[in-house]
Amino acid sequence: MLFGDRTKYITLVMSLAFATMLMNQQGAIFLGLLTQATGPLQNVGQADLWVVDPGTDWVAEYRPLSDQKVGRVRSVAGVAWAEPFFSNYAITELKNGNFKRVQILGLSRTTLAGRPPEMVEGRLEDLWTPDAIIVEIKSKDKLGGVNIGDTLKINDKRAVVVGFCKARQGFESNAIIYTTFDNALRFTPVGRKAISYILVKVKDPAELKDVQQRINQLGDVTALTTDEFRARTMNYIAIATGIGFNFGITIALGFVVGLLLSASVFYQFTLENLRQFATLKALGASGWTLSGMVLAQALVVGIIGYGIGVGLAGAFTIFTVRAESELSAKLPWELLVISLGAMLLTVMLGSVLSLRRVISVSPGAVFGAVA
């Protein structure tokens, strides 16, 4: 019965595949955007703790810290080093007369803590030369195709490109520039308090929680692990902005579309096969047996449709990752499990209407017309 009517079978499979693809693709894009929203948390791997103002809700919105707080954090027992980290935005004048908003990341001149994950061209130590900057490689074209040795004007201050690096871009996909902390202050004038975050490395990883608690006891700062800061940022973006609501509507739409299509097509499919169900009932098949047949058909269609949909969503995710597209996507196994549960729920709900007709069918229907 299931494979005999190929038109309805293919319609069922493709409708469920589309719904699955929509749920997983939109979910993957949403998770990718949340990851991008963590900004420098994606790229800084040297620090164990991020020390911020207690009122900080997410990584891109902070209250600057004073120099004195760096010294206080360094004095905490168990701290191997504590270095200032700068993150702000500036306007860069390009050679063609246009301008670009760039993100300036300032590193401690002595340790270069907060450095980019990978250098592509040039040396990180070249930042010690006057007015030096390192440009993130995907930002090269955004800045007019600059090369090593070229000069830019950042807020009317001279900046010399000394290298290129690889780093993940933030939520707004601005061009990223690395420089020293002192140069960052010169490129982006700020007030008396200029430190965005304090990066902390602990002496013994086993004492991480103890060191974190000691820093928190200072009273006017909060120490967060990278995972804690990342979770805080993602929660803020998902709840306090409209992004989570908008993507939630799209994902729910995929579920509803799959439910309505599968329910309508499967119900019509059942009506057209009531003679066969009546024949089985006349031969002694119980209502439970017929119900099991309907549910088995629904599961087969659902699993096949789910596999096709997940495959398409996975192909999309792989393409965006390999192409290093600005449209980030992330497809973890948790999302696949959730979408599988949603798909199973969809086919089960879609088969409920069919079960009622199958169970109530009369064995005598096999001898007459079925309405």
Residue pairs with C-beta under 8 A, 6 or more apart in sequence:
1 269
1 273
1 276
1 297
2 9
2 297
2 300
2 301
3 9
5 269
5 272
8 265
8 268
8 269
9 301
11 261
11 265
12 261
12 262
12 265
12 266
12 269
12 301
12 305
13 301
13 304
13 305
13 308
14 305
14 308
15 257
15 258
15 261
15 262
15 265
15 305
16 258
16 261
16 262
16 301
16 302
16 304
16 305
16 306
16 309
16 343
16 346
16 347
17 304
17 305
17 306
17 308
17 309
17 312
18 254
18 257
18 258
18 309
19 254
19 255
19 257
19 258
19 259
19 261
19 305
19 309
19 343
19 346
20 254
20 258
20 305
20 306
20 308
20 309
20 310
20 313
20 339
20 343
21 254
21 308
21 309
21 310
21 312
21 313
22 250
22 251
22 253
22 254
22 257
22 309
23 251
23 254
23 255
23 309
23 339
23 342
24 309
24 310
24 313
24 314
24 331
24 335
24 336
24 339
25 312
25 313
25 316
25 317
25 329
26 247
26 250
26 251
26 254
27 247
27 251
27 331
27 335
27 338
27 339
28 313
28 316
28 317
28 329
28 330
28 331
28 335
29 247
29 327
29 328
29 329
30 243
30 244
30 247
30 251
31 329
31 330
31 331
31 332
31 335
32 320
32 327
32 328
32 329
32 330
33 171
33 237
33 243
33 328
34 234
34 237
34 238
35 42
35 234
35 328
35 330
36 42
36 168
36 169
36 170
36 171
36 173
36 328
37 58
37 59
37 60
37 170
37 171
37 233
37 234
37 237
38 59
38 229
38 230
38 233
38 234
39 59
39 60
39 87
39 170
39 171
39 233
40 59
40 85
40 87
40 105
40 114
40 170
41 50
41 59
41 226
41 229
41 230
41 233
42 167
42 168
43 116
43 117
43 167
43 168
44 85
44 114
44 199
44 226
45 117
46 113
46 114
46 115
46 199
46 201
47 113
47 114
47 199
47 200
47 201
47 226
48 200
48 201
48 202
48 205
48 208
48 211
48 225
48 226
49 199
49 200
49 201
49 202
49 208
49 211
49 212
49 215
49 223
49 224
49 225
50 197
50 198
50 199
50 200
50 223
50 224
50 225
50 226
50 229
51 65
51 69
51 73
51 82
51 197
51 198
51 199
51 200
51 215
51 221
51 222
51 223
51 224
52 62
52 65
52 197
52 198
52 221
52 222
52 224
52 229
53 62
53 63
53 64
53 65
53 220
53 221
53 222
54 220
54 221
54 222
55 63
56 62
56 63
56 222
56 232
57 232
57 233
57 236
57 240
58 232
58 233
58 236
58 237
59 229
59 233
60 87
60 170
60 171
60 233
62 87
62 196
62 197
63 193
64 190
64 191
64 193
64 194
64 195
64 196
65 84
65 193
65 195
65 196
65 197
65 198
65 221
66 192
66 193
66 195
67 84
67 195
69 195
69 198
69 218
69 220
69 221
70 82
70 83
70 84
70 195
70 198
72 218
73 79
73 82
73 198
73 200
73 215
73 218
73 221
74 81
74 82
76 211
76 214
76 215
76 218
77 211
77 214
78 202
78 203
78 204
78 207
78 210
78 211
78 214
79 200
79 201
79 202
79 203
79 211
79 215
80 201
80 202
80 203
81 111
81 113
81 200
81 201
82 198
82 199
82 200
82 201
83 107
83 108
83 110
83 111
83 113
83 114
83 198
83 199
84 106
84 108
84 181
84 194
84 195
84 196
84 197
84 198
84 199
85 105
85 106
85 107
85 108
85 113
85 114
85 181
85 195
85 196
85 197
85 198
85 199
86 104
86 105
86 106
86 107
86 181
86 184
86 185
86 188
86 194
86 195
86 196
87 103
87 104
87 105
87 106
87 196
87 197
88 103
88 104
88 184
88 188
88 190
88 196
89 101
89 102
89 103
89 104
89 174
89 188
90 101
90 102
90 104
90 154
90 155
90 187
90 188
91 99
91 100
91 101
91 102
91 154
91 155
92 99
92 100
92 101
92 102
92 143
92 152
92 153
92 154
92 159
92 175
92 177
93 99
93 152
93 153
93 154
93 156
94 100
94 143
94 144
94 152
95 144
95 150
96 144
98 144
100 142
100 143
100 175
101 174
101 175
102 139
102 143
102 154
102 174
102 175
102 176
102 177
103 170
103 174
103 175
103 176
103 177
104 154
104 177
104 179
104 184
104 187
104 188
105 114
105 176
105 177
105 178
105 179
105 184
106 179
106 180
106 181
106 182
106 183
106 184
106 185
107 113
107 114
107 115
107 127
107 178
107 179
107 180
107 181
108 114
108 180
108 181
109 127
109 128
109 180
109 181
109 182
112 124
112 125
112 127
113 199
113 201
114 199
115 124
115 178
116 124
116 134
116 136
116 165
116 166
116 167
116 178
117 165
117 166
117 167
118 165
118 166
118 167
119 134
119 163
119 164
119 165
119 166
120 137
120 163
120 164
120 165
120 166
121 148
121 163
121 164
122 134
122 148
122 162
122 163
122 164
123 162
123 163
124 134
124 163
124 165
126 132
126 134
126 162
126 163
127 133
127 134
127 162
127 178
127 179
127 180
128 180
129 160
129 162
130 160
131 157
131 158
131 159
131 160
131 183
132 159
132 160
132 162
132 179
132 180
132 183
133 152
133 154
133 159
133 160
133 161
133 162
133 177
133 178
133 179
133 183
134 161
134 162
134 163
134 164
134 165
134 177
134 178
134 179
135 143
135 146
135 161
135 163
135 164
135 165
135 175
135 176
135 177
135 178
136 164
136 165
136 166
136 167
136 169
136 175
136 176
136 177
136 178
137 164
137 165
137 166
138 169
138 324
138 326
139 169
139 175
139 176
139 177
140 146
140 164
142 175
143 152
143 175
146 152
146 161
147 161
148 161
148 162
148 163
148 164
149 160
149 161
150 160
150 161
151 158
151 159
151 160
151 161
152 158
152 159
152 160
152 161
153 159
154 177
154 187
154 188
155 187
155 188
155 189
157 186
157 187
159 177
159 179
159 183
159 187
165 178
167 176
167 178
169 176
169 326
170 176
171 237
173 326
179 187
185 194
198 221
200 211
200 215
200 223
202 208
202 211
208 225
211 223
212 223
212 224
212 225
215 221
215 223
216 222
216 223
224 232
237 243
237 244
238 244
255 342
255 346
258 343
258 346
259 346
259 349
259 350
262 298
262 301
262 302
262 346
262 347
262 350
263 349
263 350
263 351
263 352
263 353
266 297
266 298
266 301
266 347
266 350
266 351
266 353
266 354
267 350
267 353
267 354
267 357
269 354
270 277
270 294
270 354
270 357
270 358
271 357
271 370
274 357
274 358
274 361
274 365
274 370
275 365
275 366
275 370
277 290
277 293
277 358
277 361
278 361
278 362
278 363
278 364
278 365
278 366
278 370
279 366
280 289
280 290
280 293
281 290
281 361
281 362
281 363
282 363
282 364
282 366
287 358
287 359
290 358
290 359
291 355
291 358
291 359
294 351
294 354
294 355
294 358
295 348
295 351
295 355
297 351
298 347
298 348
298 350
298 351
299 344
299 347
301 347
302 343
302 344
302 346
302 347
305 343
306 339
306 340
306 343
309 339
309 343
310 336
310 339
313 331
314 331
316 329
317 329
317 330
317 331
319 325
320 327
320 328
320 329
321 329
